[in-house]
Amino acid sequence: MVQIVDADEYVQLASDQRRREVIFPARRGTIFDRDGQPLAISVDLQTIWTDPTHVDDPDLEAQKLAPVMGIKAEVLAEKLRGTSEDSQFEYLARQVPPKVAREVKELDLPGIYMTPEAKRFYPNDRLASHVLGFANLQGVGAEGIEAQYDDILQGEPGRMILEQDPAGNPLPQAEFSYERPKTGRSLFLTIDKEIQYFTELTLGQAVAAYGAKSASAVIMRPKSGEILAMANVPDFDPNNYGDFKPGELRNRAITDTYEPGSIFKLVTGAGAIEDGVVHPKTTFVVPDALPYIDRVFHDSHSHATEEMSVTEILVDSSNVGTIKIGLELGAERLDHWVQKFGFGTPTGLDFPSEEDGLVRPLEDWYGTTIATIPMGQGINVTLLQMVAAYAALANDGMWIEPKLLSATMDYEGKTEAASPAARRRVVSRSAARKMTEIFTKVVKTGTGIEADIPGYEVAGKTGTAQKVDFDTGTYGDEYIASFAGYVPAKDPAIVMVISFDDPEVIYGGATSAPVFAEIAEFALRRMGVPPQGDAVKAAKAIEEAEKGAEPAHD
């Protein structure tokens, strides 16, 4: 019966007793910035474990291990005895510091073993924390880029198959095979480490100076869709992610929606110009207050009734004037442009939990919707959606998909470029350039004058949006202050949107605009974008004057 009838069953039972498969986790791929600077790496640390069947005296060994490992002796003793009668594996501590591993090894206790295990390490601490996310103790991406590309970062685990006796000793001349683990693919992001650092630093200083709850900023190259920086303040330390609340780990530039306020007037202005409803010199009679249905809409400051052109309306950020442009455009066309600029749908960025915003369907518009939407109320957007919308103007009317991934690299060093950004035309080049001319005047003479950068022409728009109090369902006493713009205006190298949550000074022109200028100037110099126009002439004149020569005249 044993040797003939049930032979196969007993062969399998014997094999299961002595055959052991050991899995070796693969090293996780590295994450680099656009220049190859490491943002996330994996380092080998020792994981300490025990085989309780090999432990002679659990209590004695626990007493010796406790002061070294910083774990209570009674906790260790319980694991050293085993959680079950046939337990042959119990974790004591995972990914311990080298000093702890060295001291445990020196104790040379029976039944105590160590296995190398890769731990995710973020060498720049909090830098780009909301972009990178983190990998958990098991080496699985849990947030951000780490989660989005977890399947290719993980690699392929290795395996060792061997035969051993009941004491765990390998059997000589028995079956043995070993398959080496393959390191996961590495990622090259579009992020510029230096621009990201300066953006985070400047935002942090501004949050403190303005007494704001938080701030976010996104910087993008409008021609390629590459995101150079994506920053949120407060941030978190991905090396110690467990010390932070879940809400502090989210990338608010992508996951949080808000009413944009006046920076949304881009859609109203561009749509009306593209449809031929108005042109920059078209005039409207603009009072400082406008009764409409059951509400009265006001400009930010009182003024006498005056005749204002479309350019003047946007430069001065007149709510009443913008509503009149929206009424001229009409509900159907306005709804068309809201959707065409990408609001109400995700941008397509490969990033977890991207929100699509909140856009009321046309059939659900009520009496005053046609008045609120043109000036950026009654609609919720993400900061990333606003960046993409302004990038469309900067890119001569061509909307482009934002990108964070530049390329991947396998363990042999072979790289593969990421898929190119999708693009589609939103408005004509003519309409985009007319809007750019208007937005340059916003910075030169209007509400965005604090965004001016010497030597560069800036196009942009300020925004001050009242926040909804969700307890009452009405607008409360808190505001979002923002600035959206691009530079150089005629050949943009970057587009950026900055927002502050409830700063003490609520106006975007006084808070976000100067921060935009500071960050943009650094980014332009970092990218090697030279000053243009009158600034170049002035610099030449100063240089020649210092040499004692007569200034040149062009």
C-alpha positions as CSV (number, residue, x, y, z in Angstrom):
1,M,0.0,0.0,0.0
2,V,2.7,2.5,0.9
3,Q,5.2,1.7,-1.8
4,I,2.8,0.9,-4.7
5,V,-0.8,2.1,-4.2
6,D,-0.2,5.3,-2.2
7,A,3.4,5.9,-3.4
8,D,2.7,9.2,-5.2
9,E,1.0,10.6,-2.1
10,Y,3.8,9.7,0.2
11,V,6.4,11.1,-2.2
12,Q,4.6,14.4,-2.2
13,L,4.3,14.4,1.6
14,A,8.0,13.8,1.9
15,S,8.8,16.5,-0.6
16,D,6.6,19.0,1.3
17,Q,8.4,18.2,4.5
18,R,11.9,18.8,3.2
19,R,11.3,21.2,0.3
20,R,11.4,24.9,1.0
21,E,10.9,27.9,-1.3
22,V,12.5,31.1,-0.1
23,I,11.3,34.4,-1.8
24,F,13.8,37.2,-2.2
25,P,12.0,40.6,-2.7
26,A,13.3,42.6,-5.6
27,R,14.9,46.0,-5.1
28,R,12.5,48.8,-5.9
29,G,13.4,51.0,-8.8
30,T,14.8,54.5,-8.2
31,I,12.9,57.7,-8.8
32,F,14.9,60.5,-10.4
33,D,14.2,64.1,-11.3
34,R,14.6,65.3,-14.9
35,D,18.4,65.7,-14.4
36,G,19.0,62.3,-12.9
37,Q,19.1,63.5,-9.3
38,P,17.7,60.7,-7.0
39,L,14.4,61.5,-5.2
40,A,13.6,58.0,-3.9
41,I,16.0,55.1,-3.5
42,S,16.0,51.7,-1.8
43,V,18.6,50.8,0.8
44,D,19.3,47.4,2.3
45,L,18.6,47.1,6.0
46,Q,18.4,44.0,8.2
47,T,15.2,42.4,9.3
48,I,15.5,40.4,12.5
49,W,13.4,37.2,12.9
50,T,13.3,34.1,14.9
51,D,12.6,30.4,14.5
52,P,11.1,29.5,17.9
53,T,12.0,25.8,17.5
54,H,15.7,26.8,17.6
55,V,15.4,29.0,20.7
56,D,16.8,27.5,23.9
57,D,15.6,29.9,26.6
58,P,13.0,32.5,25.3
59,D,13.0,34.6,28.6
60,L,16.8,34.8,28.8
61,E,17.2,35.7,25.1
62,A,14.4,38.3,25.4
63,Q,16.2,40.0,28.4
64,K,19.4,40.3,26.3
65,L,17.6,41.5,23.2
66,A,15.3,44.1,24.8
67,P,17.9,46.9,25.6
68,V,19.5,46.5,22.2
69,M,16.3,46.5,20.1
70,G,14.3,48.9,22.3
71,I,11.4,46.5,22.6
72,K,9.9,45.2,25.9
73,A,11.3,41.9,27.0
74,E,7.8,40.4,27.5
75,V,6.8,41.2,23.9
76,L,10.0,39.6,22.6
77,A,9.6,36.5,24.8
78,E,6.1,35.9,23.5
79,K,7.4,35.9,19.9
80,L,10.4,33.8,20.8
81,R,8.1,31.1,22.2
82,G,6.1,31.2,19.0
83,T,2.5,32.2,18.3
84,S,1.6,28.6,17.6
85,E,2.9,25.2,18.4
86,D,4.5,24.6,15.0
87,S,5.6,28.2,14.3
88,Q,9.0,28.4,12.7
89,F,9.0,32.1,11.7
90,E,8.3,35.2,13.8
91,Y,9.3,38.8,13.0
92,L,11.1,40.5,15.8
93,A,11.8,43.8,14.0
94,R,11.9,44.9,10.4
95,Q,14.4,47.1,8.6
96,V,16.4,48.0,11.7
97,P,19.3,50.6,11.7
98,P,22.7,49.1,11.0
99,K,23.9,49.8,14.6
100,V,21.0,47.7,16.0
101,A,21.7,44.8,13.6
102,R,25.4,44.8,14.5
103,E,24.7,44.6,18.2
104,V,22.1,41.8,17.8
105,K,24.6,39.9,15.7
106,E,27.3,40.2,18.3
107,L,24.9,38.6,20.9
108,D,25.1,35.4,18.8
109,L,21.8,34.0,20.2
110,P,20.4,30.6,19.0
111,G,17.3,30.9,16.9
112,I,17.8,34.6,16.1
113,Y,18.4,35.3,12.4
114,M,18.7,38.3,10.1
115,T,17.7,38.8,6.5
116,P,18.5,41.8,4.3
117,E,15.3,43.7,3.3
118,A,15.1,46.8,1.1
119,K,13.7,49.9,2.7
120,R,12.5,52.9,0.7
121,F,14.5,56.0,1.5
122,Y,13.9,59.6,0.5
123,P,17.3,61.4,0.5
124,N,15.8,64.9,0.2
125,D,13.5,64.5,3.2
126,R,10.2,66.4,2.5
127,L,11.1,67.5,-1.0
128,A,8.3,66.8,-3.5
129,S,6.7,64.6,-0.8
130,H,3.1,65.0,-2.2
131,V,4.4,64.1,-5.7
132,L,6.5,61.1,-4.7
133,G,4.1,59.7,-2.0
134,F,5.7,56.8,-0.2
135,A,6.1,53.0,-0.2
136,N,5.0,51.2,3.0
137,L,6.9,48.7,5.1
138,Q,6.0,45.9,2.7
139,G,7.6,47.9,-0.1
140,V,4.3,48.6,-1.8
141,G,3.6,52.1,-3.1
142,A,0.8,53.7,-1.1
143,E,0.6,57.3,-2.3
144,G,1.6,59.5,-5.2
145,I,4.0,58.4,-7.9
146,E,5.0,55.4,-5.8
147,A,1.4,54.1,-5.9
148,Q,0.7,55.1,-9.5
149,Y,3.7,53.2,-10.9
150,D,4.0,50.5,-8.2
151,D,3.7,47.7,-10.7
152,I,6.8,48.7,-12.7
153,L,8.8,50.0,-9.7
154,Q,8.4,46.7,-7.8
155,G,10.4,44.5,-10.1
156,E,10.3,40.6,-10.0
157,P,11.1,38.7,-6.8
158,G,13.8,36.1,-6.8
159,R,13.3,32.5,-5.6
160,M,15.5,29.8,-4.0
161,I,14.2,26.2,-3.8
162,L,16.2,23.8,-1.5
163,E,15.7,20.7,0.6
164,Q,16.4,20.7,4.3
165,D,16.2,18.4,7.4
166,P,13.8,19.0,10.3
167,A,16.4,21.3,11.9
168,G,16.4,23.5,8.9
169,N,19.9,22.4,7.6
170,P,20.3,22.1,3.9
171,L,20.5,18.5,2.6
172,P,23.6,17.8,0.6
173,Q,23.2,16.6,-3.0
174,A,19.5,17.5,-2.9
175,E,17.5,19.7,-5.3
176,F,18.6,23.3,-5.3
177,S,17.7,26.2,-7.6
178,Y,18.1,29.9,-7.4
179,E,16.5,32.7,-9.5
180,R,18.0,36.1,-8.9
181,P,15.5,39.0,-8.2
182,K,15.2,41.6,-10.9
183,T,15.3,45.2,-9.8
184,G,12.2,47.2,-10.7
185,R,12.2,49.9,-13.4
186,S,13.4,53.3,-12.4
187,L,11.5,56.5,-13.2
188,F,12.7,59.8,-14.5
189,L,10.2,62.5,-13.6
190,T,9.7,65.9,-15.3
191,I,10.3,67.6,-11.9
192,D,13.3,69.9,-11.6
193,K,14.7,69.4,-8.2
194,E,16.0,72.9,-7.8
195,I,12.8,74.6,-9.0
196,Q,10.8,72.3,-6.8
197,Y,12.9,73.1,-3.7
198,F,12.8,76.9,-4.3
199,T,9.0,76.7,-4.9
200,E,8.4,74.8,-1.6
201,L,10.8,77.1,0.3
202,T,9.1,80.3,-1.0
203,L,5.6,79.0,-0.5
204,G,6.5,78.0,3.1
205,Q,7.8,81.5,3.9
206,A,4.8,83.1,2.3
207,V,2.3,81.0,4.2
208,A,4.0,82.1,7.4
209,A,4.1,85.8,6.3
210,Y,0.5,85.9,5.2
211,G,-0.9,83.8,8.0
212,A,-2.5,81.4,5.5
213,K,-3.8,77.9,6.3
214,S,-2.0,76.4,3.3
215,A,-0.7,77.1,-0.2
216,S,-0.2,75.2,-3.5
217,A,1.6,75.9,-6.7
218,V,2.1,74.1,-10.0
219,I,4.7,75.1,-12.6
220,M,4.4,73.6,-16.1
221,R,6.1,74.0,-19.5
222,P,3.3,75.0,-21.8
223,K,4.7,73.5,-25.0
224,S,5.4,70.0,-23.6
225,G,3.1,69.7,-20.7
226,E,6.0,68.8,-18.4
227,I,5.4,69.7,-14.8
228,L,8.6,71.3,-13.3
229,A,7.3,71.7,-9.8
230,M,4.2,70.8,-7.8
231,A,4.3,72.0,-4.3
232,N,1.9,72.0,-1.3
233,V,2.5,73.6,2.1
234,P,2.2,72.1,4.7
235,D,4.0,69.0,3.4
236,F,5.1,65.8,5.1
237,D,8.2,63.6,5.6
238,P,7.8,60.4,3.5
239,N,10.5,58.7,5.6
240,N,8.2,59.0,8.6
241,Y,4.8,59.0,6.9
242,G,3.2,57.3,9.9
243,D,3.6,60.5,11.9
244,F,1.1,62.3,9.7
245,K,-2.7,62.2,9.4
246,P,-4.1,60.8,6.2
247,G,-5.4,64.2,5.1
248,E,-1.9,65.6,5.3
249,L,-0.6,63.1,2.7
250,R,-2.8,64.1,-0.2
251,N,-1.6,66.1,-3.1
252,R,-4.0,69.1,-2.8
253,A,-3.1,70.6,-6.2
254,I,-4.8,67.5,-7.7
255,T,-7.2,66.1,-5.1
256,D,-8.8,69.3,-3.7
257,T,-11.3,71.4,-5.6
258,Y,-12.2,75.1,-5.0
259,E,-14.1,78.0,-6.6
260,P,-11.4,79.7,-8.6
261,G,-12.8,83.3,-8.7
262,S,-11.4,85.8,-11.1
263,I,-8.7,83.7,-12.6
264,F,-11.5,81.8,-14.3
265,K,-12.4,84.9,-16.3
266,L,-9.9,83.5,-18.8
267,V,-12.7,81.2,-20.0
268,T,-15.3,83.9,-20.3
269,G,-13.0,86.3,-22.1
270,A,-11.4,83.8,-24.5
271,G,-14.7,82.1,-25.3
272,A,-16.4,85.4,-26.1
273,I,-13.5,86.6,-28.3
274,E,-13.3,83.3,-30.1
275,D,-17.0,83.2,-30.9
276,G,-16.9,86.8,-32.2
277,V,-19.3,88.0,-29.6
278,V,-16.8,90.7,-28.5
279,H,-13.3,91.9,-29.3
280,P,-10.9,93.5,-26.8
281,K,-12.2,97.0,-27.6
282,T,-15.9,96.2,-27.3
283,T,-17.4,98.4,-24.6
284,F,-20.1,97.9,-21.9
285,V,-21.7,100.3,-19.5
286,V,-20.5,99.0,-16.1
287,P,-22.0,100.1,-12.8
288,D,-20.4,99.0,-9.5
289,A,-23.4,96.8,-8.7
290,L,-25.7,94.7,-10.9
291,P,-29.1,93.3,-9.7
292,Y,-29.8,90.0,-11.5
293,I,-32.7,87.7,-10.7
294,D,-32.6,87.5,-6.9
295,R,-29.1,88.6,-6.2
296,V,-27.0,91.8,-6.5
297,F,-23.5,91.4,-7.8
298,H,-20.8,93.9,-6.9
299,D,-17.3,94.9,-8.0
300,S,-14.5,94.6,-5.5
301,H,-14.5,98.4,-5.1
302,S,-17.2,101.0,-5.5
303,H,-17.0,103.3,-8.6
304,A,-19.2,105.5,-10.7
305,T,-21.0,103.9,-13.7
306,E,-18.6,104.0,-16.6
307,E,-18.0,102.7,-20.1
308,M,-15.4,100.0,-20.1
309,S,-13.8,98.0,-22.9
310,V,-13.4,94.2,-22.6
311,T,-9.7,94.8,-22.0
312,E,-10.4,97.3,-19.2
313,I,-13.0,94.9,-17.6
314,L,-10.4,92.1,-17.4
315,V,-7.5,94.3,-16.4
316,D,-9.5,95.8,-13.6
317,S,-11.1,92.5,-12.8
318,S,-14.6,93.9,-12.9
319,N,-17.2,91.3,-11.8
320,V,-20.1,93.3,-13.2
321,G,-18.4,93.8,-16.5
322,T,-17.5,90.1,-16.8
323,I,-21.1,89.1,-16.0
324,K,-22.2,91.3,-18.9
325,I,-19.7,89.6,-21.2
326,G,-21.1,86.2,-20.0
327,L,-24.7,87.3,-20.6
328,E,-23.7,88.4,-24.2
329,L,-22.1,85.0,-24.7
330,G,-25.1,83.1,-23.4
331,A,-25.5,79.9,-21.3
332,E,-25.0,77.3,-24.1
333,R,-21.8,78.8,-25.5
334,L,-20.4,79.5,-22.0
335,D,-21.0,75.9,-21.0
336,H,-19.3,74.8,-24.2
337,W,-16.2,76.8,-23.3
338,V,-16.1,75.6,-19.7
339,Q,-16.0,72.0,-21.0
340,K,-13.6,72.7,-23.9
341,F,-11.0,74.2,-21.5
342,G,-11.1,70.9,-19.7
343,F,-13.2,71.7,-16.6
344,G,-15.3,68.9,-15.2
345,T,-13.0,66.1,-16.4
346,P,-9.6,65.0,-15.1
347,T,-6.6,66.3,-17.0
348,G,-5.3,62.8,-17.7
349,L,-2.2,63.1,-15.5
350,D,-1.0,59.7,-14.4
351,F,-1.6,60.3,-10.7
352,P,-3.9,58.7,-8.2
353,S,-7.1,60.3,-6.9
354,E,-7.2,63.2,-9.5
355,E,-10.5,65.0,-9.0
356,D,-12.6,66.1,-12.0
357,G,-14.0,69.2,-10.3
358,L,-17.6,70.1,-10.1
359,V,-19.3,71.6,-13.2
360,R,-23.1,71.9,-13.1
361,P,-24.7,70.3,-16.2
362,L,-26.4,72.9,-18.5
363,E,-29.8,71.5,-17.8
364,D,-29.3,72.0,-14.1
365,W,-28.4,75.7,-14.4
366,Y,-30.7,78.0,-12.4
367,G,-31.4,81.7,-12.6
368,T,-28.1,83.2,-11.5
369,T,-25.8,80.5,-12.8
370,I,-25.2,82.5,-16.0
371,A,-24.0,85.4,-13.8
372,T,-21.8,83.4,-11.4
373,I,-19.9,81.1,-13.8
374,P,-18.3,83.9,-15.8
375,M,-16.6,85.3,-12.7
376,G,-15.6,81.9,-11.3
377,Q,-18.3,81.2,-8.8
378,G,-20.6,78.2,-8.7
379,I,-17.9,76.0,-10.3
380,N,-15.2,73.9,-8.6
381,V,-11.8,73.2,-10.2
382,T,-8.4,71.8,-9.3
383,L,-5.3,73.8,-9.4
384,L,-3.9,71.5,-12.1
385,Q,-7.0,72.1,-14.3
386,M,-6.3,75.9,-14.0
387,V,-2.7,75.4,-15.0
388,A,-3.7,73.4,-18.1
389,A,-6.2,76.1,-19.1
390,Y,-3.6,78.9,-18.8
391,A,-1.1,76.7,-20.6
392,A,-3.6,76.5,-23.5
393,L,-3.4,80.3,-23.9
394,A,0.4,80.3,-23.5
395,N,0.6,77.6,-26.2
396,D,-1.3,79.7,-28.8
397,G,-4.7,78.1,-28.0
398,M,-3.5,74.5,-27.9
399,W,-4.4,72.5,-24.7
400,I,-1.8,70.0,-23.7
401,E,-2.0,67.1,-21.3
402,P,0.1,67.7,-18.1
403,K,2.9,65.1,-17.6
404,L,5.0,64.0,-14.6
405,L,6.7,61.0,-16.1
406,S,9.5,61.6,-18.6
407,A,11.0,58.1,-19.1
408,T,11.6,54.7,-17.4
409,M,14.8,52.7,-17.2
410,D,15.2,48.9,-16.7
411,Y,17.8,47.3,-14.4
412,E,20.2,47.0,-17.4
413,G,20.1,50.8,-17.9
414,K,18.0,50.8,-21.0
415,T,15.6,53.8,-21.1
416,E,12.2,54.2,-22.7
417,A,10.6,57.5,-23.2
418,A,7.1,58.1,-21.8
419,S,4.2,58.5,-24.2
420,P,3.9,62.0,-25.6
421,A,1.3,64.4,-24.1
422,A,-2.1,64.5,-25.8
423,R,-3.0,67.8,-27.2
424,R,-6.1,69.5,-28.8
425,R,-7.0,72.9,-30.0
426,V,-9.2,74.9,-27.7
427,V,-9.2,78.4,-29.2
428,S,-7.6,79.9,-32.3
429,R,-4.1,81.4,-32.2
430,S,-5.6,84.8,-32.8
431,A,-8.0,84.6,-29.8
432,A,-5.2,83.2,-27.6
433,R,-2.9,86.1,-28.5
434,K,-5.6,88.7,-27.9
435,M,-6.1,87.3,-24.4
436,T,-2.3,87.3,-23.9
437,E,-2.2,91.0,-24.8
438,I,-5.0,91.7,-22.2
439,F,-3.3,89.7,-19.5
440,T,0.0,91.5,-20.0
441,K,-1.8,94.7,-19.3
442,V,-3.2,93.1,-16.1
443,V,0.4,92.8,-14.9
444,K,1.6,96.1,-16.3
445,T,-1.2,98.4,-15.1
446,G,-3.9,96.3,-13.5
447,T,-4.5,94.1,-10.5
448,G,-1.5,91.9,-11.1
449,I,1.2,94.6,-11.1
450,E,3.0,92.8,-8.2
451,A,3.7,89.9,-10.6
452,D,5.9,92.0,-12.7
453,I,9.4,90.6,-13.3
454,P,12.1,93.1,-14.5
455,G,13.4,92.0,-17.9
456,Y,10.4,89.8,-18.7
457,E,6.9,90.4,-19.9
458,V,4.4,88.6,-17.8
459,A,0.8,87.7,-18.7
460,G,-1.5,86.7,-15.9
461,K,-4.7,87.2,-13.9
462,T,-5.4,87.7,-10.2
463,G,-8.2,85.9,-8.3
464,T,-9.9,86.4,-5.0
465,A,-12.6,83.7,-4.4
466,Q,-14.9,83.6,-1.4
467,K,-15.1,80.1,0.2
468,V,-18.4,78.3,0.7
469,D,-19.2,77.5,4.4
470,F,-20.4,73.9,4.0
471,D,-22.2,74.1,7.4
472,T,-24.5,76.9,6.3
473,G,-24.4,76.4,2.5
474,T,-23.5,80.1,2.0
475,Y,-20.4,82.0,1.4
476,G,-18.4,82.6,4.6
477,D,-15.6,84.8,5.7
478,E,-12.7,82.9,4.2
479,Y,-11.1,83.4,0.8
480,I,-8.8,81.7,-1.7
481,A,-6.2,84.2,-3.1
482,S,-4.6,83.2,-6.4
483,F,-2.6,84.2,-9.4
484,A,-2.3,82.4,-12.7
485,G,0.1,83.4,-15.4
486,Y,2.9,82.7,-17.9
487,V,6.2,84.2,-18.9
488,P,7.7,85.4,-21.2
489,A,4.3,86.4,-22.5
490,K,5.1,86.2,-26.2
491,D,7.2,83.0,-26.0
492,P,6.2,81.3,-22.7
493,A,8.8,79.1,-21.0
494,I,6.6,78.4,-17.9
495,V,3.0,78.7,-16.8
496,M,2.2,78.8,-13.1
497,V,-0.8,78.9,-10.8
498,I,-0.4,79.8,-7.1
499,S,-3.2,79.8,-4.5
500,F,-3.3,80.6,-0.8
501,D,-6.0,79.3,1.5
502,D,-7.4,82.0,3.7
503,P,-4.5,84.5,4.0
504,E,-4.8,87.5,6.2
505,V,-4.6,89.7,3.1
506,I,-7.3,88.1,0.9
507,Y,-6.4,89.7,-2.5
508,G,-4.5,87.6,-5.0
509,G,-2.8,90.6,-6.4
510,A,-1.2,91.3,-3.0
511,T,-0.3,87.8,-2.0
512,S,-0.1,85.3,-4.9
513,A,1.2,87.8,-7.5
514,P,4.5,88.7,-5.7
515,V,5.1,85.1,-4.9
516,F,4.6,84.2,-8.5
517,A,7.2,86.8,-9.5
518,E,9.7,85.5,-7.0
519,I,9.4,81.8,-8.0
520,A,9.1,82.5,-11.8
521,E,12.2,84.7,-11.8
522,F,14.2,81.8,-10.2
523,A,12.8,79.3,-12.6
524,L,13.6,81.4,-15.7
525,R,17.2,81.9,-14.6
526,R,17.4,78.2,-13.7
527,M,16.2,77.3,-17.3
528,G,18.5,79.9,-18.9
529,V,15.8,82.0,-20.3
530,P,17.4,85.4,-21.1
531,P,15.8,88.8,-20.3
532,Q,14.0,90.4,-23.3
533,G,13.0,93.7,-24.8
534,D,13.6,97.0,-23.0
535,A,15.5,95.3,-20.2
536,V,18.2,94.1,-22.6
537,K,18.5,97.6,-24.1
538,A,18.7,99.1,-20.6
539,A,21.4,96.6,-19.5
540,K,23.5,97.4,-22.6
541,A,23.1,101.1,-22.0
542,I,24.3,100.7,-18.4
543,E,27.2,98.5,-19.5
544,E,28.4,101.0,-22.1
545,A,27.9,104.0,-19.7
546,E,30.1,102.2,-17.1
547,K,32.8,101.9,-19.8
548,G,32.6,105.6,-20.4
549,A,31.2,105.2,-23.9
550,E,28.1,106.9,-25.4
551,P,25.0,104.6,-25.0
552,A,24.0,102.9,-28.2
553,H,20.6,103.8,-29.7
554,D,18.5,101.2,-31.6
